[in-house]
């Protein structure tokens, strides 16, 4: 591990060959066409926070790392189709309420302990209340059954046509009962030294440097994985991440969007790595949560005016370098069968500072000595949030131009989480959220009534029983009937605007050319990461 950290973090010369690890050069005439075992991959990530457990967080770095150690009942292949993992098959009852999963027999956790349906039931019962995606699904679960070691059954109170999506490996990574049962789950040491069902098992975490994983000999999908080990190296600065990729010091990176153009140029010039756009429907959207319990922000017209005052086109072009576009409404454009384009923020709330000013006048906030009111505007800053400072500065400037006094504070991730979701002590908060594979999981969490303090779940104080009822109906009816309900959903949000959706961004990954297996599947779970279980060294 130390050798890997030295070559990644030290001032080493550029190299396509990683001789220190005994690994061959990128590409080459002797590259094998069939998988073989051996070698190490190095993934560049930003600094991880307090937990690696993605039942407890949806931050980017833990999601990337979780693809190494965690598994779920199923995943998605590169075309977005469901692919069995720990569950070899499943069926749904005709009334849409009963989901029966048939689990692979005789499996083991990475620590060698036996796995059974009791672990799956424990994961749901013990972790769903902490899970940013499942917290709204939990109330609809009537009962959970484990009739035998290889069968897991969930019965819903009411049908939910998209409920199955809640059991993929990102939303529902499986957790070991023998490790967590009887403990305080949020503080369990396993959150930083995970035991899982994934292709690699945790070895060590060196603070400020990185985390090492080795092949999980108990992995269910033998002979995978092919690599001996994978190291996630902490590189907090975006430019340092890029330089490490260009020098061949890391093998895998999710490049910041402003760097994509140069990254693609370097990929062509060096022929040592390639850049791929990940075509997923889990939209990544820059948004603002508005604390509507604040008197100045309590009127929908004020919140509509704040959206009208934001130059979303400039954010898309300048911050995301044209690799994002202004969002249309509450339901992402990627959900082509669900979203209704008749609700279009870019027409209803097109950037118009003069109009925004008039809206604030009408709302009872005329200019007085050049100001209308003051807002506390906060956001999180880390290497993953490349957009945070430039987007916040544009928004703050836009609002100041119409007389809104902005007090801008960009905080470290945990401080921001506490301020917004735990303490609710904020006016406006900037966040980038994935919409996941269905509005039930990635969209509803921003709008439905919420009394919890779960991170990334509606902190605005907005609670509309009519919207909640429409969301429940939209999630329950057959696919061909859902759009009509989501149109009503979009209309209510466009009227009330507790959460301002600004942009919709693309996703890319860079991966070393020295690997084979990257065409087998580009895993859509865990934010579209390459499937490191399938990767092998040429």
N, C-alpha and C positions, 0 to 999 in steps of 0.2 A: 504493500500500500504506500509506504513512504516513497518508493521509487516513482510510483505513479504521480504522487503529489509533487515531487521534485520536477518531473518533466512537464507538469501542467502549470505550476505556479511559478517556477523559477525562470530566469532569463535564458531559456534555451534557444538555440538557433532553429530556424524553420526546418522541418523534416517531414517527409512523407512516410518514412519508415520508422516504426516504433521498436527499435532494436532492443531497448532496455527491457521490453516485455517479451522478447522473443517472438514478435509478431511480424509477418511479412509485410511488404510494401503494398501501397494502394494499387489495385488492378494488377497488371503484369501478365506475361504470357503463361505463367505457371498457375494462374488462378484456377481453382478447382470448380467444377460445375455442380458438384454435389456437396451437401453439408459435411463438415468434419468438426470434431470437437477440439477445443483449445482456444487460448487467447483471452484478451481482456478488452472491454470497451470502456471508454471514458465519456461520461455525459456531463456537459456543462450546465449548471443550474445556478440560480441566485441562492443566497443564504437561506436555509430553512428556518422556520420559526420554532415554536414550542413543541409541535407534534408532527409526526409523519402519518398519523391515522386519518385517512380521508373520510371516515365516518364523522370526524369532528371538525374538519376544515375542508374548504374547496379552493384553497390557495393553489397557485400554479405549481410551485416547486414540489410540494407533497404529492400532487396529482401525477407529476412526471415520475417521481420516485416510486410511487405506489404500483406502477406498472411492473416493477421488478418483483415485489414481494407479495402482492395481493392477487387473488382470483375471485371471481364471482360465479353465479350460477350460469351465466352466459355472457358473451361479448358480441362485438360486431365485426364482420369481415370488412374488407376494403371497399365493398360496394354498399355497406350499410345493412346487410342482412344479419339476422341473429345467428350466432354460432355457439353451439353448446360448449360449456366449460365444465364446471363441477356437476352441473345437471346434464345428464346425457340426453334427456328429452323432457317435455312437459306438455300438459294439455289444460285447456280451459273449458269449464262446463258450459252447456248451452245457454244458461241464464247469465253467463259472464261474471259469476260471483266466486267460483271455486277454481283456484289455480293449484294444480298438482305437479310437483317437480320430482323427477326420478333421478336420484343422485348416483354417481359412480361409486361402486363398492370398494371397500378396503383401502381407502385413501388415508394419507397421513399429513399432519401439519409439518411445517419446516423443522420443528423441534422433535419430530419423530412420534408425537402422540397421535392416537387414532382420531380420525374425523368421522362425524356422523350427522344425521339430521338434527340432532340436539344443538349442534353448533350453529346451524342455520337459523333455527328458532330463537336461540339466544341472541344472535346478531340482531334480528328484527326486534325482539322484545326489549333488549337492553340498550340498543344504540339509536333506534329510529328517532327518539326524542331529541337527540343531539344533531341529527343529520339535516343539513340545510335543504335537501331535496325531499326527504321523506316525512318531514314534520307535518306537512299538510295531508299526507296520505294516511298516516297512522290512525286518525279518528274514524276512518272508513273500514278499518280491519276489525272484523267480528271475532275471529278466532284463528289460532295457529295450531296445527296438529303435526305430530310426528309418529305415525302408526308403526313405523319400523325405522331402522337405522339408515335406510336409503330412500325414504319418502318424506317429503316436506309439503304440507298443504296449507294454503292461505285461503280463508273464506272472507269475502268482503260483505259489508252490510248492503251496499248498493253496487251495481255494475260500474266499472270504470274501464272503458275500452283501451286506455293507455296504461293501465296499472302494471302490465308486464314490464314496461320500460323501467320500472322502479327496481327491478332485480338484476340489472346489468352490473358489470363488475366495477363501474365507476360509481354509480349511485349506491350500490350495495356490496362493497367488498366484504368478504366473509371474515369473521372474527372468532378466535378460539375461546370457547367457554371455559376451558381449564385454566386459561391465563387471566380472564377478566371476572369470572363469577365471584361475587362476594367482595369485590374491590370498589374503590371510588374510580369510576371509569375515566373521567377527564384527567386524573392525576396518575393513572397507572403507568409505571415505567415502560410498559410495552408500547406505549404510544411513540416512544423515541427509539425503541429497539424491537420492531414488530416481529411477530410470529404469524406467518401467513401460509397461503396455498399457492403462491406464485412461483415462477421459475427460478428465482434466486432467494437466498436467505441472508438475513442481516448478519454482519460480522462485527462492525465497529463504526463509531461516529467520532471523528476527530473534530472538535470544535474549531470553527473558522476554516477548516480545510475540506472536509468532505466525508462521505459515507461509503463504506465498502460492502459489497454483497458477493457471495460465492454461489456456485451452482447448487440448487436445492436437489439433493439426491432423492428426495421423496416426491418430486414434482409428478403430477398425475399424467402429463402428456410426454412420456418418454419416446424417443431418446432426447427430446428437448429438455433443457436448453443446451445449445452447443458451446457457448462461451464458458470458460472457467470462472470468470468473474466480471462484474460490472462495478465501476466506481462513479459515483455522482460527486463531482468536484464543485465546491462553492466558489463562484466568481461573481462578486457583487456588482461589478461595473459592466454596463452593456458593451462598451468599446473593448474592454479587456476580454470579454467573452468572444467577441468577433475576432480579435487578434489571436486568441488561443486556437480558434477554429482554423484560421488562415495558416497558422504555423504547424498545424497537424498535432497540436498538443491535446485536443479533445476530438472526439469522434462524432458526437451527436449534440445538436444545439437547436433550440427553438429561437431563431433570430428575432430580435426586435424589429418591428415592421419598418422603422426608418432606415434600417441597415440592409433591407432585402436587396435593393438595387445593387449595392456594392458587393453583397454576398454572392449574388448570381454572377457578377463579373469575375469575382475571384474564383468561383467554382469553374467557370469556363477556362480561365487562364491557367489554373493549377491542375485541373483534372484530377484532384485528390478527393473531392467531395461533391455531392450534388444537393440541389435545393428543390424541395417538392412542396407544392401547395396541397394542403390537406382539404379535400372536398368533403366537408361534413355539414350536417344541418344543425349542429350545436353552435348556434350563432354566438359570437363574442361582441357584446354591446356596451358601449360607454354610456353611463346613465347617471342621473342625479336623484338621490333620495331627498325629499323635502319634508321637514318636520312640520306637519300641518297643525301641531298643537301650539306652535308659536303664533301669537296674535297677528303679526305682520304677514304671515304665510298661510293663514287659515282660509283665505278666499281663493276659490278656483281661478278666478280672473287674474289674480296676482301670479299664480303659478303658470298660467297660460302666457302671461306677459313675459315672464322670465324665460320661457322656451322661445318665444318670438324674438327675444333680444339676443339669442345665441347664434353666432355664425357657424352652423354645423358644417357647411361646405368647407370653410377655412380649416376647421379642425380635421376634417377628413383629408384634405390636401396637404396641410402643413405638418400636422402631428403624425398622421399615418402615411404620409407620402403617397396619397392617392390609393392606398390599399384598404380603405374603408369608404363607406358611403353614408350619407345622412339616413337615419332610420325612418321608416314610414309610419309605424304605429306600434302598439304594445305587443303585437304578435309578429315575430320575425319573418322577414321575406323568405327565408329558407324553408319555412313551413308552407309550401306552395299550395297545399290542399286545405289549409286552415285559415290563412290570413286573407282579409278582404281589403283590396286596395282602395275601396271607396273612402276609407278613413286614412287620410294622408297628411301627416304633420307638415310635409314640405309644401303643401298647398294651404292648409288651414292655419299653420303657424310658421309660414315662411319668414326668413330673417328680415326683419323690418324694425329698426330701432325707433323710428318715429311712431309707428303703430303701437309698439310695446309701451312707449311713454304715455300715449293716450289711454291705453288699457289701464295703466297704473293710476292715471288721473281719475278715470272712471271708478276704479276700485277704492278711491279715497286716499290716495298717496301722491298728492301733487308735489312738485318741487318746492322746497323751502331752503333758501340759501344754497341752491345747487344740489340738494340731497332729498331723498324721499324716505328711506329707512336704511338700517344697517343689517347685514346678514353675516353670520359666522359660517364661512365656507371651508370645509375640511376634506382632505383626501389622504390616501396612504401612498407612501413613496418607498419603493424598493426596485431592484433590478428588473423585476417582471413588469412593473408599472412604468414603463418608459414614457407613457402618454401623460402621466399624472401632472408633472409640473407645466409642460407647455400647454396642455389642454386647460388646466386650471387658470393659467395666466390669460388665455384667450377669453375664457368665460368671465373672469373677473373684470377684464377690460371692457367687454361687451356690456356688462351690468353697470359698471361705473359710468359708462357713456350715457346711460339713461337715468342717472341719478341715484343708483343703488350703491351704498357704501359697503364695500366688501372687505371683511377681515379674513384674509386667507391664511390657513395653517395646514401645512403638509406634514403628516406625522408618520413615524415608523408604524409598521403594520399592526402590531398588537395594541399600541396606544390608540390608533385609529379605531380598531375593533371595539375596544372598551368604551371609547367616547361615543360611538354611534350606536352600537348594538346592545351593549351592557348598560351604559348610563343614559342613553338617549339625550345626551347633552350637546346638541348640535342644531344648526339651522338647515344647512344644505351639505350633503355629503356626496362626493364623487366616487363611483365604483364601476368596475368593469365586470360584467356578469355573463356567464355562459348560459344560453337558453336550453342546453341539453337537447334531448331527442324529442321532447314533447312539452307543450306549455304547462302541463300538469306539474312538471318538476322545475323547469328553469325560469318560467314566467310567473306562474301563480305566486311563487314565494315573494315576489316584489309587491304584490297588490292585495292579497287576501288578508283578512283579519288575523292579527298576530299578537298574542300576549306574552310570547316567549322572548328570551334574549339570545336566541340562536344566531350566530353570525350569518350574514348575507340573507337573512329573512326579514321582510318588511319592517323597517324601523321607523316608519313615517307617522304612525298613529292613525293612519287611514283604515277605516273598517266600514265596509258597505255590504250588508247582508244580501242585497240584491245582486251585487257582483259575485259574491261567493256562491249564490245559488246558480247563477248563469255559468260560472266556472265548473261547478259540479255537473251541471247538465252537459256542458261541452265535453267533459271528460268521460261521460257515461254513454253517450249515443254512438251509433256506428259512424265510421269515418266520413261517409258521404253526407251526414247530417251535421257535422261539427262546425263547418264554416259559418252557418247561419247564427250559431250561438256565439262564436268568436267575433262576429261582426258587432253584436250587441256589447260584448266585452270591450272591444276596441272603442266603441262609441262612448261608453261610460268612462273609460280612462281618459279619452280625449277631452271629455267634459270636466272631470274632476282633477286630473293631472297631479296625483300625489308623487309620482315617480316619472322623471323626464328621460325618455330614451333618446339619445343623441345620435350615435353612430353605430354601424354594423361592420365589423372588421374581418378580414381574411386571416388565414393561418398558414404558416409555413414551417417546415423542418429541414435542417441541413444534416446530412449523414455522410460519413466517410465512404469513399468508393472502394475501400479495401474489404467491405463487407458483402457477402452474399445474403440471400434471404429477405432482402428488403422489398422484393416484389411479391413475396408470398402474401403479405397483407400489410397495409398500413392501418394499424389498429385505431378504430374510431373512438373507443373508450379512452379515458384518461386524456381528453383534449387532443386526440389525434396523434399520439406518439408512435414512432416506429415500434413494432413488436419485438422486443429484445429477446424473447424466447426463440424466435425464428432466425435471428441473425447469426451468421457464422463468418469466420475469417477466411478469405479466399487463399 
